[in-house]
């Protein structure tokens, strides 16, 4: 898990994002340098496939995030960004991934998937303690996706904690969820840039 706080917002990314992106980018960088040293600077004209691999890695691993702010939660997924105001939130689910439930639909976070069997088996007692009250079900039970050592559980912790704070401070209007719109915006700039790189890569490989 990687988080950063700025201007009263918390940005959550999966714990593997920085490592996976860093390793792939390092491999691409070494390949580009090796190509230049071996074939000269002109070889960079054929480097579009490598740049596309680096871009796709960034797009799928580093770009997705969950941003918890003063006005609501933003789910930055690869294809579209979803903005859920606090007043629209009904509950937080973690069955398959961090999922924000509103009267208008359910919205899942690419950046916060639920754990697999390996993640569940690695759970310790402290991973189920000290969580926000809304995490627990009957007899203090929780879903595997709520475990604090999982991506979905860690992201859900931040969302539920901030939600509870705002409710306690009477900064959220109860009962207004039906009339609060949820923002859904395609990530056009990111998608177009990726499409251009794919086309350039295919042209390069076809030569």
Backbone as a chain_set.jsonl record, in Angstrom:
{"seq": "XXXXXXXXXXXXXXXXXXXXXXXXXXXXXXXXXXXXXXXXXXXXXXXXXXXXXXXXXXXXXXXXXXXXXXXXXXXXXXXXXXXXXXXXXXXXXXXXXXXXXXXXXXXXXXXXXXXXXXXXXXXXXXXXXXXXXXXXXXXXXXXXXXXXXXXXXXXXXXXXXXXXXXXXXXXXXXXXXXXXXXXXXXXXXXXXXXXXXXXXXXXXXXX", "coords": {"N": [[0.844, -1.185, 0.0], [0.543, 2.2, -0.832], [0.391, 5.46, 0.328], [-0.42, 8.937, 0.288], [-0.609, 12.143, 1.724], [-2.106, 15.219, 1.093], [-3.102, 18.558, 1.121], [-5.314, 17.995, 2.801], [-6.216, 15.606, 1.72], [-6.206, 12.07, 1.114], [-4.305, 9.842, -0.696], [-4.571, 6.741, -2.111], [-2.861, 3.881, -3.234], [-2.355, 0.598, -4.669], [-0.223, -1.706, -2.937], [1.643, -2.958, -4.541], [2.068, -1.297, -6.666], [4.157, 0.688, -6.902], [6.454, -0.889, -6.955], [6.098, -2.697, -9.119], [5.721, -0.919, -11.286], [8.142, 0.502, -11.126], [10.095, -1.519, -11.603], [9.477, -2.391, -14.251], [9.783, 0.038, -15.655], [12.484, 0.485, -15.195], [13.638, -1.655, -16.59], [12.838, -0.996, -19.196], [14.194, 1.457, -19.486], [16.901, 0.635, -19.329], [16.978, -0.96, -21.603], [16.556, 0.939, -23.62], [18.815, 2.59, -23.333], [20.814, 0.725, -23.856], [20.194, 0.146, -26.503], [20.744, 2.602, -27.765], [23.516, 2.841, -27.277], [24.429, 0.7, -28.714], [23.367, 0.872, -31.333], [23.183, 3.526, -31.909], [21.79, 6.92, -31.676], [19.681, 7.062, -33.528], [18.284, 4.74, -33.26], [16.321, 5.146, -31.43], [14.084, 5.901, -32.753], [12.722, 3.631, -33.294], [11.709, 2.812, -30.914], [9.131, 2.784, -29.972], [7.456, 0.497, -29.25], [8.644, -0.31, -26.779], [8.257, 2.009, -25.24], [5.519, 1.997, -25.186], [4.969, -0.261, -23.639], [5.986, 0.644, -21.188], [4.24, 2.762, -20.737], [1.694, 1.513, -20.606], [2.087, -0.04, -18.34], [2.344, 1.967, -16.378], [-0.217, 3.074, -16.651], [-1.996, 1.001, -15.891], [-1.022, 0.186, -13.409], [0.15, 2.303, -11.766], [-1.294, 4.706, -12.219], [-4.089, 4.266, -11.455], [-6.02, 5.016, -8.544], [-7.268, 5.67, -5.221], [-8.769, 8.421, -3.973], [-9.252, 10.122, -1.1], [-11.036, 12.746, 0.005], [-12.114, 16.034, 1.174], [-14.609, 16.537, 0.037], [-15.548, 14.147, -0.917], [-15.113, 10.791, -2.234], [-12.829, 9.842, -4.673], [-12.584, 7.625, -7.276], [-10.115, 6.664, -9.181], [-9.961, 5.026, -11.926], [-8.645, 2.909, -14.608], [-10.094, 3.403, -17.062], [-12.173, 5.257, -16.525], [-12.946, 8.001, -14.312], [-14.424, 8.18, -11.178], [-16.437, 10.108, -9.151], [-17.558, 10.226, -5.968], [-19.643, 11.868, -3.914], [-19.655, 12.551, -0.367], [-22.217, 12.753, 0.687], [-23.663, 11.129, -0.971], [-22.992, 8.57, -0.413], [-23.841, 5.345, 0.703], [-23.078, 2.858, 1.761], [-20.049, 0.94, 2.349], [-18.435, -1.534, 0.591], [-16.509, -4.591, 0.356], [-16.305, -6.958, -1.024], [-15.323, -7.966, -3.54], [-13.649, -5.952, -4.286], [-12.703, -2.677, -3.12], [-15.705, -1.082, -2.855], [-17.956, 1.431, -3.471], [-21.128, 2.099, -2.429], [-24.069, 3.498, -3.627], [-27.33, 5.114, -3.949], [-27.599, 5.295, -6.674], [-26.025, 3.387, -7.826], [-23.296, 0.938, -7.808], [-19.83, 1.326, -7.281], [-16.681, 0.324, -8.12], [-13.225, 0.107, -7.074], [-10.371, 0.007, -8.991], [-7.838, 0.166, -7.96], [-7.917, -1.027, -5.485], [-8.187, -4.01, -4.893], [-9.795, -6.96, -3.513], [-8.292, -9.363, -1.239], [-6.532, -12.383, -2.247], [-6.425, -15.949, -1.605], [-3.881, -16.297, -0.501], [-3.311, -13.823, 0.651], [-5.289, -13.75, 2.619], [-4.514, -15.863, 4.272], [-2.221, -14.823, 5.318], [-3.056, -13.048, 7.175], [-3.14, -11.45, 10.372], [-3.964, -11.281, 13.902], [-4.021, -8.569, 14.633], [-4.786, -7.404, 12.281], [-7.484, -7.387, 12.162], [-8.402, -5.841, 14.115], [-9.322, -2.739, 15.742], [-10.59, -1.41, 13.649], [-12.816, 0.811, 11.793], [-16.158, 1.189, 13.134], [-18.255, 0.561, 11.346], [-17.192, -1.419, 9.824], [-17.528, -3.927, 10.93], [-19.538, -6.896, 11.165], [-22.218, -9.035, 12.36], [-21.389, -10.341, 15.567], [-18.839, -9.234, 15.557], [-17.726, -9.915, 13.102], [-15.905, -9.896, 9.973], [-15.446, -9.231, 6.446], [-13.141, -11.005, 4.244], [-12.064, -9.102, 2.545], [-11.949, -6.861, 4.136], [-9.759, -6.999, 5.729], [-6.987, -5.511, 7.296], [-4.487, -5.798, 6.168], [-4.843, -6.035, 3.486], [-5.323, -4.651, 0.148], [-7.92, -3.724, -0.468], [-9.017, -3.631, 2.108], [-7.351, -1.797, 3.449], [-7.788, 0.565, 1.974], [-10.548, 0.807, 2.387], [-10.552, 1.258, 5.118], [-9.519, 3.899, 5.349], [-11.52, 5.299, 3.96], [-13.882, 4.716, 5.457], [-13.147, 5.682, 7.968], [-12.795, 8.457, 7.533], [-15.352, 9.08, 6.667], [-16.867, 8.493, 8.975], [-15.847, 10.445, 10.687], [-16.76, 12.809, 9.477], [-19.517, 12.427, 9.665], [-19.814, 12.45, 12.438], [-19.202, 15.072, 12.918], [-21.355, 16.354, 11.913], [-21.28, 17.105, 9.232], [-22.255, 15.888, 7.068], [-25.211, 15.395, 5.318], [-27.824, 13.47, 6.359], [-29.907, 11.182, 4.662], [-30.093, 12.414, 2.199], [-29.051, 11.111, 0.054], [-30.309, 10.016, -2.228], [-30.742, 12.134, -3.96], [-28.277, 13.075, -4.714], [-25.888, 13.515, -7.177], [-23.544, 11.333, -8.856], [-20.322, 11.683, -10.077], [-19.067, 10.749, -13.25], [-16.468, 10.348, -15.309], [-14.918, 9.829, -18.383], [-11.499, 8.934, -18.926], [-10.211, 10.615, -21.028], [-7.807, 11.861, -22.02], [-5.752, 10.179, -21.107], [-6.506, 7.762, -22.314], [-6.48, 8.394, -25.049], [-3.775, 9.044, -25.431], [-2.631, 6.543, -24.908], [-3.752, 5.05, -27.017], [-2.563, 6.291, -29.222], [0.135, 5.624, -28.807], [-0.022, 2.831, -29.078], [-0.751, 2.587, -31.794], [1.529, 3.73, -33.029], [3.402, 1.849, -32.191], [2.506, -0.478, -33.472], [2.868, 0.269, -36.139], [5.634, 0.544, -36.159], [6.459, -2.103, -35.603], [5.499, -3.348, -37.847], [7.172, -2.639, -39.872]], "CA": [[0.0, 0.0, 0.0], [1.218, 3.486, -0.776], [-0.538, 6.556, 0.543], [0.182, 10.253, 0.466], [-1.591, 13.115, 2.173], [-1.819, 16.582, 0.639], [-4.293, 19.414, 1.093], [-6.356, 17.261, 3.506], [-6.652, 14.447, 0.947], [-5.376, 10.875, 1.212], [-4.248, 9.134, -1.973], [-4.243, 5.331, -1.877], [-2.534, 3.016, -4.372], [-2.015, -0.752, -4.203], [1.154, -1.818, -2.441], [2.529, -3.446, -5.602], [2.129, -0.339, -7.771], [5.456, 1.337, -7.043], [7.469, -1.884, -7.296], [5.863, -3.211, -10.469], [6.002, 0.156, -12.228], [9.569, 0.792, -11.085], [10.862, -2.59, -12.25], [9.247, -2.342, -15.697], [10.403, 1.247, -16.186], [13.937, 0.294, -15.159], [13.971, -2.548, -17.702], [12.677, -0.222, -20.43], [15.272, 2.439, -19.538], [18.137, -0.085, -19.651], [16.871, -1.392, -22.997], [16.724, 2.113, -24.48], [20.219, 2.994, -23.26], [21.581, -0.304, -24.559], [19.941, 0.311, -27.938], [21.468, 3.791, -28.219], [24.941, 2.55, -27.247], [24.742, -0.315, -29.726], [22.95, 1.243, -32.696], [23.18, 4.964, -32.085], [20.552, 7.635, -31.329], [18.59, 6.82, -34.491], [17.526, 3.552, -32.847], [15.188, 5.572, -30.605], [12.907, 6.028, -33.618], [12.013, 2.356, -33.263], [11.512, 2.438, -29.507], [7.731, 2.947, -29.586], [6.92, -0.65, -28.484], [9.124, -0.255, -25.401], [7.583, 3.115, -24.575], [4.132, 1.579, -24.973], [4.979, -1.158, -22.473], [6.155, 1.488, -20.004], [3.018, 3.554, -20.545], [0.62, 0.618, -20.173], [2.38, -0.386, -16.949], [1.956, 3.134, -15.575], [-1.668, 3.247, -16.763], [-2.721, -0.045, -15.171], [-0.494, -0.051, -12.059], [0.395, 3.499, -10.951], [-2.325, 5.73, -12.415], [-5.29, 4.042, -10.633], [-5.874, 5.412, -7.147], [-8.453, 6.073, -4.46], [-8.46, 9.709, -3.347], [-10.234, 10.447, -0.062], [-10.928, 14.171, 0.249], [-13.133, 16.703, 1.976], [-15.913, 16.525, -0.621], [-15.978, 12.792, -1.233], [-14.095, 9.821, -2.622], [-12.614, 9.743, -6.12], [-12.015, 6.357, -7.733], [-9.449, 6.877, -10.468], [-9.767, 3.748, -12.575], [-7.969, 3.094, -15.887], [-10.931, 3.912, -18.142], [-12.927, 6.439, -16.122], [-12.807, 8.473, -12.942], [-15.744, 8.262, -10.542], [-16.423, 10.978, -7.973], [-18.694, 9.925, -5.105], [-19.736, 12.792, -2.778], [-19.97, 11.885, 0.901], [-23.674, 12.717, 0.886], [-24.246, 10.093, -1.832], [-22.528, 7.252, 0.028], [-24.76, 4.575, 1.553], [-22.26, 1.882, 2.488], [-18.772, 0.577, 1.731], [-18.34, -2.992, 0.48], [-15.166, -5.039, -0.02], [-16.406, -8.369, -1.406], [-14.369, -8.232, -4.625], [-12.753, -4.793, -4.288], [-13.358, -1.548, -2.461], [-16.879, -0.711, -3.652], [-18.787, 2.46, -2.859], [-22.529, 1.836, -2.78], [-24.942, 4.673, -3.58], [-28.642, 4.795, -4.529], [-27.508, 5.303, -8.133], [-25.222, 2.276, -8.311], [-22.106, 0.522, -7.07], [-18.644, 1.749, -8.006], [-15.528, -0.397, -7.582], [-11.909, 0.722, -7.264], [-9.337, -0.835, -9.596], [-6.638, 0.246, -7.132], [-8.089, -1.666, -4.176], [-8.83, -5.329, -4.997], [-9.844, -7.803, -2.318], [-7.154, -10.297, -1.226], [-6.713, -13.781, -2.602], [-6.253, -16.881, -0.492], [-2.58, -16.078, 0.139], [-3.444, -12.646, 1.506], [-6.124, -14.107, 3.77], [-3.737, -16.727, 5.167], [-1.176, -14.023, 5.968], [-3.682, -12.128, 8.124], [-2.859, -11.637, 11.792], [-5.023, -10.784, 14.777], [-4.08, -7.108, 14.613], [-5.373, -6.973, 11.011], [-8.949, -7.333, 12.292], [-8.701, -5.042, 15.304], [-9.195, -1.3, 15.637], [-11.165, -0.899, 12.408], [-14.032, 1.603, 12.022], [-17.304, 0.392, 13.576], [-19.075, 0.09, 10.225], [-16.515, -2.559, 9.192], [-17.884, -5.197, 11.553], [-20.876, -7.439, 11.08], [-22.624, -9.727, 13.582], [-20.335, -10.979, 16.365], [-17.564, -8.635, 15.171], [-17.197, -10.585, 11.918], [-15.552, -9.025, 8.855], [-15.136, -9.904, 5.188], [-11.701, -11.058, 3.946], [-11.675, -7.846, 1.915], [-11.81, -5.812, 5.141], [-8.519, -7.184, 6.477], [-6.15, -4.313, 7.196], [-3.294, -6.076, 5.371], [-5.229, -6.133, 2.079], [-5.514, -3.366, -0.516], [-9.311, -3.296, -0.293], [-9.234, -3.316, 3.516], [-6.637, -0.565, 3.797], [-8.514, 1.685, 1.366], [-11.832, 0.919, 3.081], [-10.288, 1.856, 6.429], [-9.413, 5.35, 5.181], [-12.829, 5.828, 3.561], [-14.816, 4.619, 6.582], [-12.681, 6.552, 9.041], [-13.112, 9.839, 7.193], [-16.818, 9.161, 6.62], [-17.335, 8.54, 10.363], [-15.477, 11.751, 11.228], [-17.66, 13.816, 8.922], [-20.835, 12.196, 10.261], [-19.758, 12.903, 13.835], [-19.127, 16.537, 12.917], [-22.58, 16.833, 11.26], [-20.94, 17.726, 7.955], [-22.934, 15.116, 6.028], [-26.668, 15.407, 5.488], [-28.401, 12.134, 6.313], [-31.172, 11.072, 3.938], [-30.066, 13.144, 0.928], [-28.274, 10.342, -0.921], [-31.049, 9.789, -3.473], [-30.696, 13.294, -4.842], [-26.906, 13.528, -4.931], [-25.323, 12.861, -8.366], [-22.194, 10.771, -8.828], [-19.612, 12.063, -11.292], [-18.388, 9.679, -14.002], [-15.779, 11.023, -16.404], [-13.91, 9.015, -19.074], [-10.14, 9.481, -18.884], [-9.939, 10.759, -22.451], [-6.399, 12.174, -22.299], [-4.964, 8.969, -20.874], [-6.893, 6.759, -23.303], [-6.007, 8.821, -26.377], [-2.316, 8.892, -25.436], [-2.354, 5.121, -25.034], [-4.111, 4.618, -28.363], [-1.528, 6.796, -30.137], [1.325, 4.8, -28.616], [-0.283, 1.507, -29.652], [-0.688, 2.724, -33.25], [2.932, 3.921, -33.395], [4.079, 0.582, -31.977], [2.123, -1.404, -34.545], [3.534, 0.73, -37.358], [7.053, 0.207, -36.01], [6.631, -3.555, -35.702], [5.13, -3.783, -39.19], [8.241, -2.285, -40.807]], "C": [[0.878, 1.234, 0.0], [0.169, 4.563, -0.602], [0.24, 7.846, 0.645], [-0.913, 11.216, 0.848], [-1.171, 14.503, 1.723], [-3.12, 17.34, 0.585], [-5.499, 18.66, 1.643], [-6.938, 16.112, 2.703], [-5.685, 13.289, 1.171], [-5.457, 10.136, -0.11], [-3.761, 7.712, -1.709], [-3.954, 4.647, -3.208], [-2.201, 1.628, -3.84], [-0.54, -0.854, -3.868], [2.127, -2.242, -3.539], [2.788, -2.404, -6.685], [3.527, 0.219, -7.974], [6.534, 0.346, -7.472], [7.304, -2.363, -8.728], [6.21, -2.154, -11.505], [7.498, 0.448, -12.285], [10.411, -0.243, -11.81], [10.713, -2.528, -13.763], [9.918, -1.12, -16.31], [11.929, 1.133, -16.194], [14.397, -0.592, -16.316], [13.895, -1.799, -19.029], [13.829, 0.775, -20.576], [16.598, 1.782, -19.924], [18.133, -0.514, -21.116], [17.102, -0.229, -23.954], [18.185, 2.565, -24.503], [21.094, 2.007, -24.028], [21.427, -0.165, -26.071], [20.719, 1.493, -28.51], [22.967, 3.516, -28.283], [25.342, 1.585, -28.358], [24.491, 0.182, -31.141], [22.915, 2.751, -32.941], [21.836, 5.587, -31.774], [19.385, 7.375, -32.278], [17.729, 5.624, -34.096], [16.313, 3.924, -32.001], [13.919, 5.722, -31.439], [12.092, 4.736, -33.648], [11.675, 1.89, -31.861], [10.058, 2.519, -29.059], [7.154, 1.737, -28.85], [7.371, -0.648, -27.026], [8.431, 0.85, -24.616], [6.12, 2.768, -24.289], [4.016, 0.647, -23.778], [5.092, -0.349, -21.187], [4.877, 2.262, -19.696], [1.878, 2.686, -20.013], [0.825, 0.194, -18.721], [1.975, 0.748, -16.014], [0.432, 3.27, -15.517], [-2.429, 2.248, -15.891], [-2.267, -0.207, -13.72], [-0.407, 1.218, -11.213], [-0.721, 4.526, -11.04], [-3.575, 5.495, -11.56], [-5.035, 4.398, -9.167], [-7.242, 5.66, -6.536], [-8.066, 7.342, -3.712], [-9.583, 10.065, -2.381], [-10.05, 11.91, 0.311], [-12.063, 14.724, 1.078], [-14.527, 16.574, 1.367], [-16.43, 15.131, -0.93], [-14.808, 11.904, -1.586], [-14.027, 9.756, -4.144], [-11.95, 8.408, -6.422], [-11.42, 6.59, -9.114], [-9.102, 5.513, -11.058], [-9.123, 3.956, -13.949], [-8.829, 3.767, -16.962], [-11.704, 5.163, -17.758], [-12.684, 6.76, -14.655], [-14.193, 8.723, -12.363], [-15.621, 9.082, -9.265], [-17.701, 10.765, -7.168], [-18.713, 10.912, -3.939], [-20.1, 12.034, -1.499], [-21.477, 11.764, 1.112], [-24.352, 11.635, 0.054], [-23.937, 8.687, -1.336], [-23.518, 6.605, 0.986], [-23.992, 3.565, 2.394], [-20.998, 1.606, 1.703], [-18.647, -0.939, 1.755], [-16.93, -3.361, 0.034], [-15.174, -6.487, -0.511], [-15.385, -8.739, -2.482], [-13.305, -7.143, -4.725], [-13.429, -3.73, -3.442], [-14.486, -1.075, -3.367], [-17.715, 0.286, -2.87], [-20.213, 2.288, -3.362], [-23.338, 3.114, -2.58], [-26.307, 4.278, -4.125], [-28.602, 4.693, -6.049], [-26.662, 4.169, -8.691], [-24.048, 1.964, -7.407], [-20.877, 0.82, -7.917], [-17.409, 1.141, -7.35], [-14.22, 0.293, -7.942], [-10.921, -0.292, -7.827], [-8.124, -0.927, -8.665], [-6.746, -0.5, -5.812], [-8.827, -2.993, -4.288], [-8.833, -6.067, -3.667], [-8.709, -8.827, -2.376], [-7.537, -11.674, -1.745], [-6.478, -14.654, -1.383], [-4.935, -16.639, 0.244], [-2.642, -14.886, 1.097], [-4.257, -12.931, 2.756], [-5.315, -14.936, 4.77], [-2.639, -15.954, 5.889], [-1.734, -13.089, 7.042], [-3.324, -12.501, 9.567], [-4.003, -11.034, 12.611], [-5.151, -9.265, 14.702], [-4.661, -6.556, 13.319], [-6.901, -6.898, 11.077], [-9.372, -6.486, 13.488], [-8.561, -3.549, 15.009], [-9.723, -0.695, 14.355], [-12.396, -0.05, 12.718], [-15.231, 0.708, 12.326], [-18.1, -0.201, 12.425], [-18.432, -1.077, 9.485], [-17.102, -3.88, 9.666], [-19.343, -5.571, 11.334], [-21.262, -8.087, 12.39], [-21.442, -10.422, 14.253], [-18.943, -10.515, 15.946], [-16.91, -9.336, 13.972], [-16.854, -9.553, 10.847], [-15.336, -9.869, 7.602], [-13.616, -10.031, 5.042], [-11.206, -9.751, 3.332], [-11.544, -6.687, 2.865], [-10.518, -5.932, 5.942], [-7.585, -6.003, 6.232], [-4.898, -4.539, 6.365], [-3.59, -6.224, 3.887], [-5.399, -4.737, 1.478], [-6.931, -2.844, -0.311], [-9.569, -2.877, 1.152], [-8.565, -2.029, 3.94], [-7.357, 0.654, 3.235], [-9.848, 1.906, 2.071], [-11.659, 1.551, 4.459], [-10.249, 3.381, 6.322], [-10.77, 5.968, 4.834], [-13.784, 5.837, 4.753], [-14.428, 5.562, 7.727], [-13.051, 8.011, 8.747], [-14.614, 10.058, 7.164], [-17.378, 9.296, 8.033], [-17.016, 9.897, 10.993], [-16.43, 12.847, 10.747], [-19.076, 13.666, 9.473], [-20.871, 12.718, 11.695], [-19.743, 14.423, 13.936], [-20.356, 17.175, 12.263], [-22.289, 17.575, 9.96], [-21.519, 16.966, 6.77], [-24.416, 15.105, 6.333], [-27.22, 13.999, 5.318], [-29.719, 12.174, 5.53], [-31.214, 11.791, 2.607], [-29.438, 12.35, -0.206], [-28.992, 10.176, -2.261], [-30.899, 10.941, -4.457], [-29.3, 13.799, -5.148], [-26.292, 12.794, -6.127], [-23.897, 12.37, -8.133], [-21.522, 11.123, -10.149], [-18.903, 10.882, -11.936], [-17.792, 10.29, -15.261], [-14.776, 10.087, -17.071], [-12.55, 9.71, -19.037], [-9.617, 9.66, -20.315], [-8.458, 10.978, -22.743], [-5.517, 10.932, -22.168], [-5.248, 7.922, -21.947], [-6.376, 7.118, -24.699], [-4.49, 8.657, -26.479], [-1.923, 7.425, -25.599], [-2.645, 4.604, -26.431], [-3.061, 5.06, -29.377], [-0.266, 5.953, -30.034], [1.157, 3.41, -29.223], [-0.173, 1.554, -31.171], [0.759, 2.867, -33.713], [3.728, 2.625, -33.221], [3.767, -0.416, -33.083], [2.78, -1.028, -35.861], [5.011, 0.359, -37.328], [7.307, -1.282, -36.21], [6.341, -4.078, -37.106], [6.232, -3.502, -40.212], [9.258, -3.412, -40.957]], "O": [[1.852, 1.306, 0.749], [-0.836, 4.575, -1.313], [1.407, 7.856, 1.037], [-2.033, 11.116, 0.347], [-0.032, 14.92, 1.937], [-4.122, 16.843, 0.072], [-6.574, 18.672, 1.043], [-8.057, 15.681, 2.981], [-4.492, 13.499, 1.392], [-6.549, 9.836, -0.594], [-2.681, 7.504, -1.156], [-4.694, 4.805, -4.179], [-1.806, 1.49, -2.682], [0.29, -0.162, -4.458], [3.313, -1.917, -3.472], [3.647, -2.612, -7.541], [4.035, 0.225, -9.096], [7.421, 0.687, -8.254], [8.282, -2.425, -9.474], [6.902, -2.436, -12.483], [8.058, 0.621, -13.368], [11.335, 0.106, -12.545], [11.706, -2.603, -14.486], [10.551, -1.22, -17.361], [12.585, 1.634, -17.108], [15.417, -0.318, -16.948], [14.77, -1.943, -19.883], [14.381, 0.926, -21.666], [17.336, 2.314, -20.754], [19.16, -0.442, -21.792], [17.764, -0.387, -24.98], [18.725, 2.885, -25.562], [22.001, 2.406, -24.759], [22.386, -0.332, -26.825], [21.285, 1.404, -29.6], [23.624, 3.917, -29.244], [26.457, 1.647, -28.876], [25.296, -0.053, -32.042], [22.646, 3.196, -34.057], [20.843, 4.876, -31.623], [18.225, 7.459, -31.873], [16.586, 5.502, -34.537], [15.383, 3.129, -31.862], [12.811, 5.677, -30.905], [10.909, 4.75, -33.989], [11.387, 0.713, -31.642], [9.775, 2.339, -27.874], [6.41, 1.933, -27.889], [6.579, -0.947, -26.132], [8.058, 0.653, -23.46], [5.558, 3.191, -23.279], [3.073, 0.751, -22.994], [4.388, -0.616, -20.214], [4.485, 2.397, -18.537], [1.178, 3.079, -19.08], [-0.135, 0.08, -17.96], [1.341, 0.518, -14.984], [-0.134, 3.548, -14.46], [-3.399, 2.615, -15.228], [-3.036, -0.685, -12.886], [-0.843, 1.217, -10.062], [-1.062, 5.155, -10.038], [-4.087, 6.454, -10.982], [-3.967, 4.114, -8.625], [-8.237, 5.835, -7.24], [-7.134, 7.332, -2.908], [-10.723, 10.282, -2.792], [-9.018, 12.28, 0.872], [-12.876, 13.975, 1.619], [-15.518, 16.509, 2.094], [-17.623, 14.952, -1.179], [-13.657, 12.217, -1.281], [-15.051, 9.63, -4.816], [-10.885, 8.099, -5.888], [-12.148, 6.7, -10.101], [-8.073, 4.925, -10.726], [-9.061, 5.093, -14.415], [-8.331, 4.619, -17.699], [-11.876, 6.052, -18.592], [-12.273, 5.906, -13.869], [-15.027, 9.389, -12.977], [-14.797, 8.781, -8.402], [-18.795, 11.086, -7.633], [-17.871, 10.805, -3.048], [-20.771, 11.003, -1.548], [-21.949, 10.769, 1.661], [-25.491, 11.26, 0.336], [-24.55, 7.719, -1.787], [-23.974, 7.224, 1.948], [-24.23, 3.436, 3.595], [-20.881, 1.987, 0.538], [-18.741, -1.558, 2.814], [-16.236, -2.555, -0.586], [-14.155, -7.171, -0.424], [-14.664, -9.726, -2.338], [-12.194, -7.39, -5.194], [-14.6, -3.868, -3.086], [-14.249, -0.709, -4.518], [-18.13, 0.016, -1.743], [-20.471, 2.327, -4.565], [-23.301, 3.731, -1.515], [-26.438, 3.203, -4.71], [-29.478, 4.071, -6.65], [-26.587, 4.002, -9.908], [-23.827, 2.619, -6.388], [-20.88, 0.593, -9.127], [-17.12, 1.402, -6.181], [-14.114, 0.968, -8.966], [-10.664, -1.327, -7.212], [-7.466, -1.965, -8.59], [-5.758, -0.599, -5.084], [-9.966, -3.105, -3.835], [-7.985, -5.83, -2.807], [-8.215, -9.128, -3.462], [-8.699, -12.079, -1.693], [-6.349, -14.156, -0.265], [-4.874, -16.761, 1.467], [-2.101, -14.93, 2.202], [-3.951, -12.415, 3.831], [-5.423, -14.731, 5.979], [-2.176, -16.374, 6.95], [-0.973, -12.415, 7.738], [-3.22, -13.673, 9.929], [-4.887, -10.367, 12.074], [-6.261, -8.733, 14.706], [-4.998, -5.374, 13.25], [-7.538, -6.4, 10.149], [-10.553, -6.422, 13.83], [-7.786, -3.145, 14.142], [-9.347, 0.422, 14.001], [-12.968, -0.176, 13.8], [-15.308, -0.413, 11.824], [-18.57, -1.335, 12.513], [-19.06, -1.667, 8.607], [-17.169, -4.843, 8.903], [-20.241, -4.728, 11.318], [-20.708, -7.741, 13.434], [-20.599, -11.017, 13.582], [-17.986, -11.289, 15.973], [-15.685, -9.346, 13.846], [-17.436, -8.468, 10.813], [-15.076, -11.07, 7.686], [-12.875, -9.255, 5.646], [-10.07, -9.34, 3.566], [-11.076, -5.621, 2.467], [-10.211, -5.056, 6.751], [-7.417, -5.555, 5.097], [-4.295, -3.574, 5.897], [-2.684, -6.511, 3.105], [-5.594, -3.762, 2.203], [-7.126, -1.665, -0.015], [-10.257, -1.887, 1.4], [-9.136, -1.251, 4.704], [-7.521, 1.658, 3.928], [-10.24, 3.044, 2.326], [-12.526, 2.297, 4.914], [-10.878, 4.074, 7.12], [-11.126, 7.028, 5.349], [-14.423, 6.852, 5.029], [-15.291, 6.161, 8.368], [-13.562, 8.712, 9.621], [-15.098, 11.106, 7.591], [-18.264, 10.117, 8.271], [-17.824, 10.437, 11.748], [-16.849, 13.705, 11.526], [-19.757, 14.661, 9.719], [-21.842, 13.35, 12.111], [-20.214, 14.993, 14.921], [-20.4, 18.391, 12.079], [-22.963, 18.55, 9.625], [-21.309, 17.34, 5.617], [-24.83, 14.841, 7.462], [-27.094, 13.405, 4.247], [-30.537, 13.077, 5.711], [-32.249, 11.793, 1.941], [-29.304, 12.864, -1.317], [-28.353, 10.193, -3.313], [-30.929, 10.727, -5.669], [-29.148, 14.846, -5.777], [-26.185, 11.568, -6.097], [-23.153, 12.922, -7.323], [-22.085, 10.888, -11.218], [-18.224, 10.11, -11.26], [-18.517, 10.7, -16.168], [-13.868, 9.593, -16.403], [-12.471, 10.936, -19.11], [-8.709, 8.954, -20.752], [-7.911, 10.332, -23.636], [-4.654, 10.673, -23.006], [-4.326, 7.267, -22.434], [-5.895, 6.255, -25.434], [-3.98, 8.187, -27.496], [-0.994, 7.104, -26.34], [-1.877, 3.81, -26.974], [-2.707, 4.305, -30.281], [0.337, 5.604, -31.049], [2.092, 2.874, -29.816], [0.429, 0.667, -31.776], [1.176, 2.213, -34.668], [4.626, 2.337, -34.012], [4.656, -1.115, -33.57], [3.204, -1.902, -36.618], [5.574, -0.081, -38.331], [8.25, -1.675, -36.898], [6.865, -5.116, -37.511], [6.221, -4.072, -41.304], [10.224, -3.276, -41.708]]}, "num_chains": 1, "name": "protein.A"}
